[in-house]
Every structure is written in structure tokens, then in C-alpha cells.
Amino acid sequence: MLKDDQIKGLFAHFELYISLSDTLKLELKRRIHFEVFRKGDFIHRSDRICRKSYFVQEGLLRTYFLKDGKEISEYFSAESEWVNSPRSFMQQELDIYNIDALEDTSCYALEVRDLVYLFDQFPEMERYARLSMGNVFGHFMDRITSIRFTSAKERYEHFTKTYAHIHQRIPLGMIASYLGITQETLSRIRK
């Protein structure tokens, strides 16, 4: 079981959305565990069902898929953000996403069965999920709009705004694949 000082950052994140009772805090400490990944490690592979969701304490993760042998970056997750392979995690089936560590990364991990238990026993956890997922949904809607209706330069500007806290830590080739442009085009629009 995690100690209070080990999990206080995660508690602070939850408390942005909900109040945590002492009982809920105890259950979270029992059910969440700590994992460390080295740069280049796989957190999740597309040939496996995603059974954990990770809250990044420190580091940087990338979610991507393969298309015609090329890695296409879908999104990036850094400190104080959750990451999993959404369809695989929620439906417990295979999907297309891989998650890897772009830096040495430490995370809190919560297994799907424990999340279901927390939802069943603590209605405030469902409220947390609903409120926090609203932010994620907004991000994805902005991304879709950006891809469909903006130029490469505008997409890059949107990217640097959306990922202002981490874009300097992401390799340019991964940024280009996220934007749907070549690395040469990215170099040109960054000037």
C-alpha cells in the first residue's frame, strides 16, 4: 500500500474535481501502485488488452499507432495526466494503440477491475471521471477541428499552445507525425 507522502500529488489532482473522503483515500492507496519506466520502454502494446490506466507523476509518454509501417503519434501525456489505450481499457479488447516512454517516467497505475470497484463503491469517482473526461473530450475535439480545417502552420501553432508545457521535450519527427506533415514541412514552418 502506498504511503500518504507517495500519493499526495495524485490526491491533489483528484481534489481539483471532487472531495476525497478518508475511506476513498484509503481505497485509492490500496488499489493504486507505483511503476517506473525507462526511456524507450513500452507501457502498452497494441497486441495486448490494456488493463491499466497510468497517472504520470514525472516523465513523458506517447500514444501512437502504426500505419504502413510508420509510427503516427496520436497524443502525448506528461506530468499530472492520465494515459491508457482508451477503447482497449474501457471495452477490454484489442485496439491499434501503443504507448511508450519518451523519457524516464514514473506513474501511478490503476487496474481496470479496481477502477470499476471504485466507481461502484464511491459515486464521487464517477463524478471525477465525468468531469476529467470532459477536458479530454475537449482536447480531442480541438484536435479534430485543427486537422480538418487548418493549415500546417496553424496546426503547429495549435500544437505548441496545447502542449506548451512539453513540446520542447518531444522529438521533431514525432511532432510532424502528430501534425500529419513531413519533418521537412515542420522545419520550414518553424522558421
Long-range contacts (C-beta under 8 A, 24 or more apart in sequence): 1-29, 1-30, 2-29, 2-32, 2-33, 2-34, 2-108, 3-29, 4-29, 6-34, 7-32, 7-108, 9-57, 9-80, 10-55, 10-57, 10-108, 13-55, 13-80, 14-128, 17-127, 17-128, 17-131, 17-132, 18-124, 18-125, 18-127, 18-128, 18-131, 19-124, 20-124, 21-122, 21-124, 23-122, 24-118, 24-122, 24-124, 24-125, 27-117, 27-118, 27-121, 27-122, 28-118, 31-110, 31-111, 31-114, 31-117, 31-118, 32-108, 32-109, 32-110, 32-114, 33-108, 33-109, 34-106, 34-107, 34-108, 34-109, 35-106, 35-107, 35-108, 35-109, 36-104, 36-105, 36-106, 36-107, 37-61, 37-101, 37-104, 37-105, 37-106, 37-107, 38-101, 38-104, 39-101, 39-102, 39-103, 39-104, 39-105, 40-100, 40-101, 41-100, 41-101, 42-98, 42-99, 42-100, 43-83, 43-99, 43-100, 43-101, 43-105, 43-107, 44-84, 44-85, 44-88, 44-97, 44-98, 44-99, 45-98, 46-85, 46-94, 46-95, 46-96, 46-97, 46-98, 47-94, 48-94, 49-88, 49-92, 49-93, 49-94, 50-84, 50-85, 50-88, 50-89, 50-95, 50-97, 50-112, 51-89, 51-92, 51-111, 51-112, 52-84, 52-89, 52-109, 52-110, 52-111, 52-112, 53-82, 53-83, 53-84, 53-89, 53-109, 53-110, 53-112, 53-115, 54-82, 54-83, 54-84, 54-107, 54-108, 54-109, 54-110, 55-80, 55-81, 55-82, 55-107, 55-108, 55-109, 55-110, 56-80, 56-81, 56-82, 56-83, 56-105, 56-106, 56-107, 57-106, 57-107, 57-108, 58-105, 58-106, 59-101, 59-102, 59-103, 59-104, 59-105, 59-106, 59-107, 60-101, 60-102, 60-103, 60-105, 60-166, 60-169, 60-170, 61-99, 61-100, 61-101, 61-102, 61-105, 62-99, 62-100, 62-102, 62-170, 62-174, 63-97, 63-98, 63-99, 64-97, 64-98, 64-99, 64-100, 64-174, 64-177, 65-96, 65-97, 65-98, 66-96, 66-98, 70-177, 71-174, 71-177, 72-177, 72-178, 73-174, 73-175, 73-177, 73-178, 74-178, 75-139, 75-143, 75-178, 76-102, 76-163, 76-166, 76-170, 76-174, 76-178, 78-165, 78-166, 78-169, 79-165, 82-132, 102-169, 102-170, 102-171, 102-174, 103-169, 147-180, 152-179, 152-181, 152-185, 152-186, 152-189, 153-189, 155-179, 155-180, 155-181, 156-186, 156-189, 156-190
